[in-house]
Amino acid sequence: MIEVTDLAYEYPTKRALEDVSFSIAPGSVTALVGPNGAGKTTLLRLLAALDAPYSGRVVVDGLDAAAHPRRVHQRLGYLPDFFGLYDELTVRQSLVYAALARKVGRDRAEAAAGQAAVRVGLGDRMGERGSELSRGLRQRLAIAQTIVHAPRVLLLDEPAAGLDPEARRALSNLILELQRDGMTIIVSSHILAELEDYCSAMLVMSHGRLVGGGAISTQTGGRQRVRLRAAGAGLAEALTAREFGSAFANAIAQPDPHARLACGRLGPVAPDLAGERG
C-alpha cells in the first residue's frame, strides 16, 4: 500500500530525513515511534503529499506522491498533531463541509457525513457544536473529518495526546475498527503502552533514520510477540513486554544500523541471537 525508497528531506539548516526506505502492507496498523525531533511529523507530511522530498520516492496506493499529490490526497486522510475545528459549527455541518472540501459531490456529502459520524461514534451528536464536545469527542470529530471521503490510507500524528485513559482506550478501539474496515493506518505516538493494543508493525525513528532500516512485523503465526533483533548494540537480551520501553530507549540512545525493534501484545521477547523461548 505504501512504498518509500531512499527518502531524504532537508530544512534550511538541517537534514531531517536520511536514507529512509520501508514498505507498509495493506490493512496493517503501523506504529511510528521515536523521540521529539526524530523526523516523525516530517515523514508523515511527505507520505501525505504535503511536502516534496529532497530526494527519494513515496508511492501511495500505486501513485507517486510527488507526481500526483492531488490524487494521493483523494485516497489518503491525514490528521496532524495540532488540528483545528470550527467551534460554532455542529458535528453535521463540520462533516459536510469537510466532505465538500475533499471533493465529495454535493449529492453525497450529507450521506458521507452521516456515515463518518457513525463510524467514530458521533451519530447521536450531529446537532452538537464543536465547542460543546469533550477533548476525546473533538478528537473523534477530527478523525471523522479526516475519513469522510473514505480514504484507503489514514495517517494520525499523536492522536492520543491530551486524552485521558478512557478516551485513549476508545481511540484504540476506533483504530482497530477502521482497520477491520480495510484501512491502512500509520499512527505516530510517544505512548508505547497504547501501541501494543493495535499495532501490527512498527517504524522506529532516531535522528532522521529508521532504526533497523524498515518496518518490523509484530505478528507471528497468529500470536503477537514482542521481538528484538540486535548485533553489537547490547540489546540481545531476553526482555518481557513490560520492559519494552527501556529497550526502546536504549535503541534510540545508541542506534545501531543492524538493530531491529518491534512491539506486540503477548509473549516474551525472542532475540534471534539467543533463540526463541516460551
Short mmCIF file of the C-alpha atoms (twelve columns), coordinates in Angstrom:
data_MODEL
# 
_entry.id   MODEL 
# 
loop_
_atom_site.group_PDB 
_atom_site.id 
_atom_site.type_symbol 
_atom_site.label_atom_id 
_atom_site.label_alt_id 
_atom_site.label_comp_id 
_atom_site.label_asym_id 
_atom_site.label_seq_id 
_atom_site.Cartn_x 
_atom_site.Cartn_y 
_atom_site.Cartn_z 
_atom_site.pdbx_PDB_model_num 
ATOM 1   C CA . MET A 1   0.000   0.000   0.000  1 
ATOM 2   C CA . ILE A 2   2.873   2.395   0.818  1 
ATOM 3   C CA . GLU A 3   6.380   2.149   -0.624 1 
ATOM 4   C CA . VAL A 4   9.135   4.563   0.462  1 
ATOM 5   C CA . THR A 5   12.537  4.437   -1.233 1 
ATOM 6   C CA . ASP A 6   15.729  6.298   -0.253 1 
ATOM 7   C CA . LEU A 7   13.781  9.239   1.158  1 
ATOM 8   C CA . ALA A 8   15.608  12.389  2.265  1 
ATOM 9   C CA . TYR A 9   14.314  15.784  3.327  1 
ATOM 10  C CA . GLU A 10  16.104  18.981  4.289  1 
ATOM 11  C CA . TYR A 11  15.167  22.133  6.151  1 
ATOM 12  C CA . PRO A 12  17.351  25.212  5.538  1 
ATOM 13  C CA . THR A 13  19.678  24.374  8.437  1 
ATOM 14  C CA . LYS A 14  19.090  20.658  8.992  1 
ATOM 15  C CA . ARG A 15  18.645  17.371  7.184  1 
ATOM 16  C CA . ALA A 16  15.506  15.957  8.786  1 
ATOM 17  C CA . LEU A 17  15.352  12.587  6.993  1 
ATOM 18  C CA . GLU A 18  18.158  10.499  5.547  1 
ATOM 19  C CA . ASP A 19  18.012  7.278   3.527  1 
ATOM 20  C CA . VAL A 20  14.536  6.211   4.721  1 
ATOM 21  C CA . SER A 21  13.089  3.144   2.978  1 
ATOM 22  C CA . PHE A 22  10.229  0.861   4.018  1 
ATOM 23  C CA . SER A 23  7.032   -0.858  2.854  1 
ATOM 24  C CA . ILE A 24  3.622   -0.847  4.528  1 
ATOM 25  C CA . ALA A 25  1.241   -3.732  3.796  1 
ATOM 26  C CA . PRO A 26  -2.445  -3.085  3.022  1 
ATOM 27  C CA . GLY A 27  -4.748  -3.333  6.016  1 
ATOM 28  C CA . SER A 28  -1.990  -3.008  8.612  1 
ATOM 29  C CA . VAL A 29  -1.668  -0.643  11.567 1 
ATOM 30  C CA . THR A 30  1.894   0.643   11.800 1 
ATOM 31  C CA . ALA A 31  3.260   2.467   14.835 1 
ATOM 32  C CA . LEU A 32  5.697   5.298   14.109 1 
ATOM 33  C CA . VAL A 33  7.749   5.959   17.237 1 
ATOM 34  C CA . GLY A 34  10.790  7.986   18.246 1 
ATOM 35  C CA . PRO A 35  11.827  10.960  20.385 1 
ATOM 36  C CA . ASN A 36  10.960  14.561  19.585 1 
ATOM 37  C CA . GLY A 37  12.911  15.754  16.581 1 
ATOM 38  C CA . ALA A 38  13.386  12.252  15.167 1 
ATOM 39  C CA . GLY A 39  11.555  13.161  11.945 1 
ATOM 40  C CA . LYS A 40  8.161   11.523  12.512 1 
ATOM 41  C CA . THR A 41  5.988   14.504  11.542 1 
ATOM 42  C CA . THR A 42  8.217   15.318  8.572  1 
ATOM 43  C CA . LEU A 43  7.835   11.749  7.342  1 
ATOM 44  C CA . LEU A 44  4.049   11.839  7.743  1 
ATOM 45  C CA . ARG A 45  3.821   15.079  5.770  1 
ATOM 46  C CA . LEU A 46  5.830   13.519  2.940  1 
ATOM 47  C CA . LEU A 47  3.576   10.464  2.963  1 
ATOM 48  C CA . ALA A 48  0.554   12.790  2.844  1 
ATOM 49  C CA . ALA A 49  1.992   14.550  -0.246 1 
ATOM 50  C CA . LEU A 50  2.012   17.885  1.583  1 
ATOM 51  C CA . ASP A 51  5.768   18.364  1.120  1 
ATOM 52  C CA . ALA A 52  8.097   17.206  -1.651 1 
ATOM 53  C CA . PRO A 53  11.174  15.170  -0.704 1 
ATOM 54  C CA . TYR A 54  14.704  16.415  -1.302 1 
ATOM 55  C CA . SER A 55  15.356  13.032  -2.899 1 
ATOM 56  C CA . GLY A 56  13.787  9.590   -2.950 1 
ATOM 57  C CA . ARG A 57  10.288  8.420   -3.732 1 
ATOM 58  C CA . VAL A 58  6.956   7.904   -1.963 1 
ATOM 59  C CA . VAL A 59  4.298   5.703   -3.580 1 
ATOM 60  C CA . VAL A 60  0.824   5.550   -2.005 1 
ATOM 61  C CA . ASP A 61  -1.670  3.046   -3.411 1 
ATOM 62  C CA . GLY A 62  0.268   2.917   -6.661 1 
ATOM 63  C CA . LEU A 63  0.583   6.712   -7.042 1 
ATOM 64  C CA . ASP A 64  3.821   8.684   -6.903 1 
ATOM 65  C CA . ALA A 65  3.168   11.308  -4.211 1 
ATOM 66  C CA . ALA A 66  5.406   13.936  -5.819 1 
ATOM 67  C CA . ALA A 67  3.965   13.481  -9.308 1 
ATOM 68  C CA . HIS A 68  0.286   13.142  -8.316 1 
ATOM 69  C CA . PRO A 69  -0.237  14.880  -4.942 1 
ATOM 70  C CA . ARG A 70  -3.922  15.724  -5.527 1 
ATOM 71  C CA . ARG A 71  -4.775  12.155  -6.441 1 
ATOM 72  C CA . VAL A 72  -2.937  10.941  -3.344 1 
ATOM 73  C CA . HIS A 73  -4.995  13.370  -1.227 1 
ATOM 74  C CA . GLN A 74  -8.171  11.702  -2.524 1 
ATOM 75  C CA . ARG A 75  -7.007  8.291   -1.303 1 
ATOM 76  C CA . LEU A 76  -5.483  9.373   1.988  1 
ATOM 77  C CA . GLY A 77  -6.522  11.060  5.218  1 
ATOM 78  C CA . TYR A 78  -4.027  12.938  7.419  1 
ATOM 79  C CA . LEU A 79  -4.702  14.217  10.932 1 
ATOM 80  C CA . PRO A 80  -1.875  16.435  12.244 1 
ATOM 81  C CA . ASP A 81  -0.924  16.727  15.887 1 
ATOM 82  C CA . PHE A 82  -2.472  20.193  16.158 1 
ATOM 83  C CA . PHE A 83  -5.789  20.046  14.342 1 
ATOM 84  C CA . GLY A 84  -8.462  22.728  14.119 1 
ATOM 85  C CA . LEU A 85  -12.248 22.562  14.442 1 
ATOM 86  C CA . TYR A 86  -14.897 25.190  13.866 1 
ATOM 87  C CA . ASP A 87  -16.363 25.590  17.352 1 
ATOM 88  C CA . GLU A 88  -19.574 27.226  16.128 1 
ATOM 89  C CA . LEU A 89  -20.368 24.537  13.563 1 
ATOM 90  C CA . THR A 90  -22.326 21.454  14.531 1 
ATOM 91  C CA . VAL A 91  -20.921 17.986  14.007 1 
ATOM 92  C CA . ARG A 92  -23.088 17.588  10.905 1 
ATOM 93  C CA . GLN A 93  -22.051 20.967  9.478  1 
ATOM 94  C CA . SER A 94  -18.375 20.263  10.145 1 
ATOM 95  C CA . LEU A 95  -18.511 16.897  8.389  1 
ATOM 96  C CA . VAL A 96  -20.497 18.130  5.404  1 
ATOM 97  C CA . TYR A 97  -18.006 20.976  4.985  1 
ATOM 98  C CA . ALA A 98  -15.097 18.530  5.248  1 
ATOM 99  C CA . ALA A 99  -16.725 16.245  2.673  1 
ATOM 100 C CA . LEU A 100 -17.179 19.076  0.189  1 
ATOM 101 C CA . ALA A 101 -13.608 20.266  0.768  1 
ATOM 102 C CA . ARG A 102 -12.402 16.744  -0.067 1 
ATOM 103 C CA . LYS A 103 -14.262 16.684  -3.394 1 
ATOM 104 C CA . VAL A 104 -17.207 14.570  -2.267 1 
ATOM 105 C CA . GLY A 105 -20.143 15.506  -4.508 1 
ATOM 106 C CA . ARG A 106 -22.898 17.703  -3.088 1 
ATOM 107 C CA . ASP A 107 -25.411 14.930  -3.695 1 
ATOM 108 C CA . ARG A 108 -23.330 12.571  -1.498 1 
ATOM 109 C CA . ALA A 109 -21.873 14.933  1.121  1 
ATOM 110 C CA . GLU A 110 -24.744 14.578  3.602  1 
ATOM 111 C CA . ALA A 111 -24.669 10.774  3.460  1 
ATOM 112 C CA . ALA A 112 -20.867 10.708  3.709  1 
ATOM 113 C CA . ALA A 113 -21.036 12.955  6.784  1 
ATOM 114 C CA . GLY A 114 -23.552 10.659  8.448  1 
ATOM 115 C CA . GLN A 115 -21.501 7.548   7.710  1 
ATOM 116 C CA . ALA A 116 -18.302 9.112   9.067  1 
ATOM 117 C CA . ALA A 117 -20.095 10.209  12.240 1 
ATOM 118 C CA . VAL A 118 -21.428 6.710   12.850 1 
ATOM 119 C CA . ARG A 119 -18.007 5.155   12.282 1 
ATOM 120 C CA . VAL A 120 -16.442 7.261   15.040 1 
ATOM 121 C CA . GLY A 121 -19.396 7.031   17.431 1 
ATOM 122 C CA . LEU A 122 -20.823 10.519  16.904 1 
ATOM 123 C CA . GLY A 123 -24.009 9.503   15.137 1 
ATOM 124 C CA . ASP A 124 -26.140 10.707  18.058 1 
ATOM 125 C CA . ARG A 125 -24.349 14.057  18.365 1 
ATOM 126 C CA . MET A 126 -24.881 15.507  14.901 1 
ATOM 127 C CA . GLY A 127 -26.586 18.613  16.284 1 
ATOM 128 C CA . GLU A 128 -23.935 19.473  18.901 1 
ATOM 129 C CA . ARG A 129 -21.433 22.260  18.293 1 
ATOM 130 C CA . GLY A 130 -17.731 21.595  18.340 1 
ATOM 131 C CA . SER A 131 -17.363 23.816  21.406 1 
ATOM 132 C CA . GLU A 132 -19.737 21.539  23.327 1 
ATOM 133 C CA . LEU A 133 -17.656 18.392  22.818 1 
ATOM 134 C CA . SER A 134 -15.104 16.958  25.233 1 
ATOM 135 C CA . ARG A 135 -11.440 16.585  24.234 1 
ATOM 136 C CA . GLY A 136 -11.973 12.943  23.333 1 
ATOM 137 C CA . LEU A 137 -15.086 13.671  21.263 1 
ATOM 138 C CA . ARG A 138 -13.337 16.537  19.488 1 
ATOM 139 C CA . GLN A 139 -10.593 14.078  18.558 1 
ATOM 140 C CA . ARG A 140 -13.246 11.733  17.160 1 
ATOM 141 C CA . LEU A 141 -14.769 14.575  15.151 1 
ATOM 142 C CA . ALA A 142 -11.353 15.437  13.749 1 
ATOM 143 C CA . ILE A 143 -10.837 11.807  12.722 1 
ATOM 144 C CA . ALA A 144 -14.321 11.745  11.161 1 
ATOM 145 C CA . GLN A 145 -13.409 14.802  9.084  1 
ATOM 146 C CA . THR A 146 -10.235 13.002  8.010  1 
ATOM 147 C CA . ILE A 147 -12.083 9.861   6.834  1 
ATOM 148 C CA . VAL A 148 -15.277 11.447  5.479  1 
ATOM 149 C CA . HIS A 149 -14.115 10.851  1.894  1 
ATOM 150 C CA . ALA A 150 -13.482 7.135   2.642  1 
ATOM 151 C CA . PRO A 151 -9.689  7.112   2.185  1 
ATOM 152 C CA . ARG A 152 -7.745  3.866   1.875  1 
ATOM 153 C CA . VAL A 153 -4.845  5.189   3.987  1 
ATOM 154 C CA . LEU A 154 -5.058  7.052   7.302  1 
ATOM 155 C CA . LEU A 155 -2.145  8.929   8.915  1 
ATOM 156 C CA . LEU A 156 -2.538  10.001  12.561 1 
ATOM 157 C CA . ASP A 157 0.068   12.209  14.226 1 
ATOM 158 C CA . GLU A 158 -0.005  11.855  18.037 1 
ATOM 159 C CA . PRO A 159 -3.783  11.200  18.138 1 
ATOM 160 C CA . ALA A 160 -3.794  10.291  21.843 1 
ATOM 161 C CA . ALA A 161 -2.071  13.474  23.027 1 
ATOM 162 C CA . GLY A 162 -4.053  15.099  25.834 1 
ATOM 163 C CA . LEU A 163 -6.586  12.273  26.132 1 
ATOM 164 C CA . ASP A 164 -7.497  10.638  29.438 1 
ATOM 165 C CA . PRO A 165 -7.090  6.834   29.810 1 
ATOM 166 C CA . GLU A 166 -10.724 6.098   28.944 1 
ATOM 167 C CA . ALA A 167 -10.566 8.238   25.813 1 
ATOM 168 C CA . ARG A 168 -7.300  6.525   24.819 1 
ATOM 169 C CA . ARG A 169 -8.938  3.114   25.091 1 
ATOM 170 C CA . ALA A 170 -11.823 4.345   22.969 1 
ATOM 171 C CA . LEU A 171 -9.348  5.659   20.396 1 
ATOM 172 C CA . SER A 172 -7.562  2.289   20.304 1 
ATOM 173 C CA . ASN A 173 -10.878 0.538   19.651 1 
ATOM 174 C CA . LEU A 174 -11.706 3.032   16.902 1 
ATOM 175 C CA . ILE A 175 -8.362  2.410   15.180 1 
ATOM 176 C CA . LEU A 176 -8.995  -1.346  15.253 1 
ATOM 177 C CA . GLU A 177 -12.485 -0.830  13.824 1 
ATOM 178 C CA . LEU A 178 -11.111 1.266   10.975 1 
ATOM 179 C CA . GLN A 179 -8.502  -1.420  10.303 1 
ATOM 180 C CA . ARG A 180 -11.235 -4.067  10.141 1 
ATOM 181 C CA . ASP A 181 -12.975 -1.864  7.581  1 
ATOM 182 C CA . GLY A 182 -9.889  -2.205  5.374  1 
ATOM 183 C CA . MET A 183 -7.921  0.969   6.108  1 
ATOM 184 C CA . THR A 184 -4.137  1.020   6.179  1 
ATOM 185 C CA . ILE A 185 -3.153  3.142   9.183  1 
ATOM 186 C CA . ILE A 186 0.050   4.748   10.443 1 
ATOM 187 C CA . VAL A 187 -0.032  6.134   13.986 1 
ATOM 188 C CA . SER A 188 2.710   8.354   15.400 1 
ATOM 189 C CA . SER A 189 2.886   8.275   19.182 1 
ATOM 190 C CA . HIS A 190 5.137   8.651   22.208 1 
ATOM 191 C CA . ILE A 191 2.849   6.467   24.339 1 
ATOM 192 C CA . LEU A 192 4.303   2.997   23.843 1 
ATOM 193 C CA . ALA A 193 1.812   1.263   26.144 1 
ATOM 194 C CA . GLU A 194 -1.131  2.164   23.920 1 
ATOM 195 C CA . LEU A 195 0.549   0.990   20.719 1 
ATOM 196 C CA . GLU A 196 0.573   -2.649  21.801 1 
ATOM 197 C CA . ASP A 197 -3.232  -2.566  21.687 1 
ATOM 198 C CA . TYR A 198 -3.373  -2.224  17.933 1 
ATOM 199 C CA . CYS A 199 -0.050  -2.074  16.092 1 
ATOM 200 C CA . SER A 200 0.827   -4.862  13.657 1 
ATOM 201 C CA . ALA A 201 4.129   -3.294  12.563 1 
ATOM 202 C CA . MET A 202 6.500   -0.634  13.825 1 
ATOM 203 C CA . LEU A 203 8.813   2.033   12.451 1 
ATOM 204 C CA . VAL A 204 11.358  3.302   14.983 1 
ATOM 205 C CA . MET A 205 12.976  6.636   14.099 1 
ATOM 206 C CA . SER A 206 16.090  8.263   15.512 1 
ATOM 207 C CA . HIS A 207 17.937  11.285  14.118 1 
ATOM 208 C CA . GLY A 208 16.066  11.158  10.820 1 
ATOM 209 C CA . ARG A 209 16.775  7.483   10.159 1 
ATOM 210 C CA . LEU A 210 14.947  4.228   10.752 1 
ATOM 211 C CA . VAL A 211 16.389  2.030   13.474 1 
ATOM 212 C CA . GLY A 212 16.652  -1.392  11.862 1 
ATOM 213 C CA . GLY A 213 16.147  0.001   8.389  1 
ATOM 214 C CA . GLY A 214 12.460  -0.728  7.831  1 
ATOM 215 C CA . ALA A 215 9.024   -1.654  9.133  1 
ATOM 216 C CA . ILE A 216 9.066   -4.622  11.518 1 
ATOM 217 C CA . SER A 217 6.165   -7.057  11.738 1 
ATOM 218 C CA . THR A 218 4.847   -7.899  15.200 1 
ATOM 219 C CA . GLN A 219 2.693   -10.829 14.053 1 
ATOM 220 C CA . THR A 220 3.969   -14.411 14.242 1 
ATOM 221 C CA . GLY A 221 1.707   -17.337 13.403 1 
ATOM 222 C CA . GLY A 222 -1.436  -15.768 14.801 1 
ATOM 223 C CA . ARG A 223 0.246   -14.866 18.097 1 
ATOM 224 C CA . GLN A 224 1.581   -11.392 18.598 1 
ATOM 225 C CA . ARG A 225 5.074   -11.220 20.048 1 
ATOM 226 C CA . VAL A 226 7.482   -8.589  21.192 1 
ATOM 227 C CA . ARG A 227 10.650  -9.194  19.166 1 
ATOM 228 C CA . LEU A 228 14.081  -7.615  19.293 1 
ATOM 229 C CA . ARG A 229 16.984  -8.340  16.988 1 
ATOM 230 C CA . ALA A 230 20.351  -6.741  17.624 1 
ATOM 231 C CA . ALA A 231 24.006  -7.104  16.742 1 
ATOM 232 C CA . GLY A 232 26.689  -5.356  18.736 1 
ATOM 233 C CA . ALA A 233 24.290  -2.887  20.365 1 
ATOM 234 C CA . GLY A 234 23.981  -4.572  23.768 1 
ATOM 235 C CA . LEU A 235 20.303  -5.297  23.075 1 
ATOM 236 C CA . ALA A 236 20.463  -9.074  22.605 1 
ATOM 237 C CA . GLU A 237 18.903  -9.939  25.924 1 
ATOM 238 C CA . ALA A 238 15.634  -11.530 26.935 1 
ATOM 239 C CA . LEU A 239 13.058  -8.921  27.875 1 
ATOM 240 C CA . THR A 240 9.463   -9.088  28.980 1 
ATOM 241 C CA . ALA A 241 6.810   -6.997  27.274 1 
ATOM 242 C CA . ARG A 242 6.758   -4.750  30.318 1 
ATOM 243 C CA . GLU A 243 10.431  -3.934  29.773 1 
ATOM 244 C CA . PHE A 244 9.939   -2.931  26.144 1 
ATOM 245 C CA . GLY A 245 10.019  0.775   26.992 1 
ATOM 246 C CA . SER A 246 13.580  0.643   28.338 1 
ATOM 247 C CA . ALA A 247 14.695  -1.431  25.356 1 
ATOM 248 C CA . PHE A 248 13.254  1.184   23.044 1 
ATOM 249 C CA . ALA A 249 15.046  3.929   24.968 1 
ATOM 250 C CA . ASN A 250 18.341  2.070   24.678 1 
ATOM 251 C CA . ALA A 251 17.871  1.574   20.946 1 
ATOM 252 C CA . ILE A 252 17.213  5.279   20.491 1 
ATOM 253 C CA . ALA A 253 20.119  6.324   22.698 1 
ATOM 254 C CA . GLN A 254 22.563  4.005   20.894 1 
ATOM 255 C CA . PRO A 255 21.154  3.436   17.404 1 
ATOM 256 C CA . ASP A 256 22.686  0.507   15.584 1 
ATOM 257 C CA . PRO A 257 22.264  0.034   11.827 1 
ATOM 258 C CA . HIS A 258 21.714  -3.688  12.429 1 
ATOM 259 C CA . ALA A 259 19.164  -3.327  15.238 1 
ATOM 260 C CA . ARG A 260 15.555  -4.282  14.605 1 
ATOM 261 C CA . LEU A 261 12.883  -3.413  17.126 1 
ATOM 262 C CA . ALA A 262 9.189   -4.228  17.255 1 
ATOM 263 C CA . CYS A 263 6.262   -4.263  19.652 1 
ATOM 264 C CA . GLY A 264 3.366   -6.616  20.267 1 
ATOM 265 C CA . ARG A 265 0.834   -7.709  22.847 1 
ATOM 266 C CA . LEU A 266 1.823   -11.136 24.065 1 
ATOM 267 C CA . GLY A 267 4.829   -13.245 24.904 1 
ATOM 268 C CA . PRO A 268 8.408   -12.529 25.875 1 
ATOM 269 C CA . VAL A 269 10.991  -11.059 23.579 1 
ATOM 270 C CA . ALA A 270 12.680  -13.693 21.475 1 
ATOM 271 C CA . PRO A 271 16.088  -12.327 20.464 1 
ATOM 272 C CA . ASP A 272 17.399  -14.058 17.368 1 
ATOM 273 C CA . LEU A 273 20.897  -14.158 18.880 1 
ATOM 274 C CA . ALA A 274 19.654  -16.020 21.955 1 
ATOM 275 C CA . GLY A 275 16.987  -18.173 20.296 1 
ATOM 276 C CA . GLU A 276 13.232  -18.143 20.892 1 
ATOM 277 C CA . ARG A 277 11.696  -19.098 24.171 1 
ATOM 278 C CA . GLY A 278 8.255   -19.524 25.731 1 
# 
